[in-house]
Amino acid sequence: MERIEFYRNRTLSERFSVSVDFLKQNWKVLYKNILIGAIPLGIVVAFLAQYYQESTLLNIYSGNVNTTIYFIALYIVFAVILNIYLNAMTGAVLKKYGEGHLTPATGWSDLSRTMLSLSGKTFVIGLLICGVIIVFALILALIFSFLADGGTLGAMVVTGAVMFILCIVLIAFLPSLSLTLFPAYFSGTGNRKSLKIAFGMGFRNWGNVFVTILLAGIILYVIIVIFSAPKLILALFSPGEIGVLTFLSGFLAILGNILTYPVFFIFIAFQYFSIVESEQSLSLQSKVDEFENL
């Protein structure tokens, strides 16, 4: 198949089409390398998720979480590691393709250095975003504590207002948040600058990015629900139970995320490439440079 050019200004339908074309060309090498690390991490997360589910469904109100608190902490840690790995390995495959070095034989040894570098960027950017969210949450908490002195009714009104504000803020910043990793991954910018660039891009192209997220999210959400159905059924009829079935159903749900998240990442990546091309004309500048070097 013809080599796909990353930096090209594409319409929504063209972005979806080129994402599918990329997956058709490279799905074997993509998932070969993703599954090497994601499957062991997924097994650990699925095992620990049972204890997280047990504590949240059965024990959290009674305060009897001492026996599982370590499992819950480990679950959160490994879930974060899995998320970082999925981002970084998918990004490494895209970078290798963009450099013209991705082949069916490309393996872990060819991608590990790039993957580890991108993992560090992902971790730092995630910390910066979490820091901003925590500060914002603390400000809302202070406002809530100040206004909630009016009794139960006042507390309910304020809680509803806070939830509404959080939803509006999430929707407003969702396009920017979805782009935060890509400048650091593909443009070589620093982590803070990557956030700055992403937020600017997100607001300037809010409608396009939001529609891409919405359509890709709906399609992939249906697949995730199918993979998660056994886990949901078990949680409904046997809440908090720990056993072989809960582990297997939990791993199946996580496997659904492992298989679908790289697809979502690639969709958003081509959205980012399209925005960069429309704003900076990188492909045109590259052709000019090639002409000058003749």
C-alpha positions in Angstrom: 0.0 0.0 0.0 1.0 3.6 -0.6 2.9 5.2 2.2 0.7 7.6 4.3 1.8 11.2 4.7 1.2 12.4 8.3 1.2 16.1 7.8 -1.7 16.9 5.4 -4.7 19.0 6.0 -7.6 16.6 5.9 -11.4 16.7 6.3 -13.1 14.7 9.0 -14.0 11.8 6.7 -10.4 11.8 5.3 -8.9 11.7 8.8 -11.0 8.6 9.6 -10.2 7.0 6.3 -6.4 7.6 6.7 -6.6 6.3 10.3 -8.2 3.1 9.0 -5.6 2.8 6.2 -2.8 3.2 8.7 -4.3 0.4 10.8 -4.7 -1.8 7.8 -1.1 -1.4 6.9 0.4 -1.7 10.4 -2.0 -3.5 12.7 0.2 -6.6 13.0 3.4 -4.7 14.0 1.4 -2.3 16.2 -0.4 -5.0 18.3 2.6 -7.3 18.2 4.6 -4.7 20.2 1.7 -3.4 22.3 0.6 -6.8 23.5 4.1 -7.8 24.6 3.9 -5.4 27.5 0.2 -4.8 27.8 -0.9 -8.4 28.4 1.3 -8.9 31.5 0.2 -5.5 32.8 -3.4 -6.3 32.0 -3.2 -9.6 34.0 -1.9 -7.7 37.0 -4.5 -5.0 36.7 -7.3 -7.5 36.3 -6.2 -9.4 39.5 -5.9 -6.2 41.5 -9.2 -4.8 40.1 -11.1 -7.5 42.0 -10.0 -6.0 45.3 -10.7 -2.5 44.1 -14.3 -3.6 43.2 -14.7 -5.4 46.5 -13.8 -2.4 48.5 -15.9 0.1 46.5 -19.0 -2.1 46.3 -19.0 -3.7 49.8 -16.7 -2.2 52.3 -16.2 1.5 51.6 -19.2 2.6 53.6 -18.3 0.4 56.6 -14.7 1.7 56.5 -13.4 -1.9 56.4 -10.9 -1.5 53.7 -7.7 -2.1 55.7 -7.2 -5.6 54.3 -7.4 -4.4 50.7 -6.0 -0.9 50.8 -2.6 -2.1 49.5 -4.3 -3.9 46.6 -6.2 -0.8 45.8 -3.0 1.3 45.8 -1.3 -1.2 43.6 -4.3 -1.3 41.3 -4.1 2.4 40.7 -0.4 2.3 40.2 -0.5 -0.5 37.6 -3.5 1.0 35.8 -1.6 4.2 35.4 1.5 2.3 34.1 -0.7 0.4 31.6 -2.2 3.7 30.4 1.2 5.3 30.0 2.5 2.2 28.2 -0.4 2.2 25.7 0.2 5.9 24.9 4.0 5.6 24.6 4.1 2.3 22.6 1.5 3.5 20.1 3.4 6.8 19.8 6.6 5.0 19.3 5.1 2.9 16.4 3.8 6.1 14.8 7.2 7.9 15.2 9.0 4.9 13.6 6.5 4.9 10.7 7.0 8.7 10.3 10.7 8.2 10.1 10.3 5.6 7.4 11.8 2.8 9.5 8.7 0.8 10.5 8.6 -2.7 9.0 6.8 -5.9 9.8 10.0 -7.1 11.5 10.1 -4.1 13.8 10.2 -5.4 17.4 10.6 -4.4 21.0 14.4 -3.7 20.7 13.7 -1.2 17.9 11.0 0.6 19.8 11.9 0.3 23.5 14.2 3.4 23.7 11.6 5.6 22.1 8.8 4.1 24.1 10.7 4.7 27.4 11.4 8.3 26.4 7.7 8.9 25.5 6.7 7.2 28.8 8.6 9.8 30.7 7.0 12.6 28.8 3.6 11.0 29.3 4.2 10.7 33.1 5.3 14.3 33.5 2.5 15.7 31.4 0.0 13.6 33.3 1.4 15.0 36.6 1.1 18.6 35.4 -2.5 18.0 34.3 -3.3 16.3 37.6 -1.8 19.2 39.5 -4.0 21.7 37.7 -7.1 19.5 38.3 -6.2 19.2 42.0 -5.8 23.0 42.4 -9.1 23.6 40.6 -10.8 21.0 42.7 -9.5 22.6 45.9 -10.8 26.0 44.8 -14.2 24.5 44.1 -14.1 22.7 47.5 -13.4 26.0 49.3 -16.2 27.7 47.5 -18.5 24.8 48.3 -17.5 24.8 52.0 -18.2 28.5 52.2 -21.6 28.4 50.4 -22.8 25.1 52.0 -23.5 26.7 55.4 -27.1 27.3 54.4 -28.2 23.8 55.4 -29.0 20.7 53.6 -30.9 22.4 50.8 -28.2 24.9 50.2 -25.6 22.1 50.1 -27.7 20.2 47.5 -28.0 23.3 45.3 -24.3 24.1 45.6 -23.4 20.4 44.8 -25.5 20.5 41.7 -24.0 23.8 40.6 -20.5 22.4 41.2 -21.2 19.3 39.2 -22.7 21.3 36.4 -19.6 23.6 36.3 -17.3 20.5 36.3 -19.2 19.1 33.3 -19.0 22.4 31.4 -15.3 22.7 32.1 -14.6 19.2 31.0 -16.4 19.7 27.8 -14.7 23.0 27.2 -11.2 21.6 27.8 -11.7 18.1 26.3 -10.3 18.8 22.8 -7.2 20.5 24.4 -6.7 17.6 26.9 -6.9 15.1 24.1 -4.0 16.8 22.2 -1.6 17.3 25.2 0.8 14.5 24.4 1.2 15.0 20.6 3.4 18.1 20.5 5.8 16.5 23.0 5.7 13.2 21.0 6.0 14.4 17.4 7.3 18.0 17.5 10.1 17.5 20.1 8.7 20.2 22.4 9.2 20.3 26.2 6.4 19.0 28.4 5.1 22.4 29.5 5.3 23.8 26.0 3.4 20.8 24.8 0.5 21.6 27.1 0.6 25.3 26.0 0.6 24.3 22.3 -2.2 21.7 22.8 -4.5 24.1 24.7 -4.1 26.7 22.0 -4.8 24.1 19.2 -7.7 22.7 21.1 -9.5 26.0 21.5 -8.7 27.2 17.9 -10.0 23.9 16.5 -12.5 23.0 19.2 -15.3 21.9 16.9 -13.2 19.7 14.7 -11.4 18.0 17.6 -14.6 17.5 19.6 -16.5 15.9 16.7 -13.5 13.5 16.1 -13.4 12.6 19.8 -17.2 12.1 19.9 -17.5 9.9 16.8 -14.4 7.8 17.6 -15.4 7.5 21.2 -18.9 6.3 20.4 -17.6 3.6 18.0 -14.9 2.4 20.4 -17.2 2.6 23.4 -19.6 0.1 21.8 -16.7 -2.4 21.5 -15.5 -1.7 25.1 -19.1 -2.4 26.4 -19.1 -5.7 24.6 -15.8 -6.8 26.2 -17.0 -5.5 29.6 -20.5 -7.1 29.5 -19.4 -10.3 31.4 -17.8 -8.2 34.2 -20.9 -6.0 34.5 -23.2 -9.0 34.7 -21.0 -10.6 37.4 -20.9 -7.3 39.3 -24.6 -7.1 39.2 -25.4 -10.6 40.5 -22.2 -11.2 42.6 -21.1 -7.8 43.8 -17.6 -7.8 45.5 -17.0 -11.4 44.8 -13.4 -12.5 44.1 -12.7 -15.6 42.1 -11.6 -17.1 38.8 -14.7 -15.8 36.9 -14.3 -12.2 38.2 -10.6 -12.3 37.2 -11.3 -13.6 33.7 -14.2 -11.2 33.1 -12.1 -8.3 34.5 -9.2 -9.2 32.2 -11.6 -9.4 29.2 -12.8 -5.9 30.0 -9.2 -4.7 30.2 -8.3 -6.5 27.0 -11.1 -4.5 25.3 -9.4 -1.2 26.4 -5.9 -2.5 25.3 -7.2 -3.3 21.8 -9.3 -0.1 21.3 -7.2 2.6 22.9 -4.4 2.5 20.3 -7.1 3.0 17.6 -8.4 6.1 19.4 -4.9 7.4 19.8 -4.2 7.0 16.1 -7.5 8.8 15.2 -6.5 11.8 17.4 -3.0 11.7 16.1 -4.2 12.3 12.5 -6.4 15.1 13.9 -3.2 16.6 15.4 -1.2 16.2 12.1 -4.0 17.8 10.2 -4.1 20.8 12.5 -0.3 21.3 12.4 -0.4 21.2 8.6 -3.2 23.7 8.3 -1.5 26.1 10.7 2.2 25.6 9.8 2.3 24.0 6.4 5.0 21.6 7.4 4.7 19.4 4.3 5.0 22.4 1.9 8.1 23.6 3.8 9.6 20.1 3.6 9.1 20.1 -0.2 10.7 23.6 -0.4 13.7 22.3 1.6 14.1 19.3 -0.7 13.9 21.5 -3.8 16.6 23.8 -2.4 18.9 20.9 -1.6 18.8 19.6 -5.3 
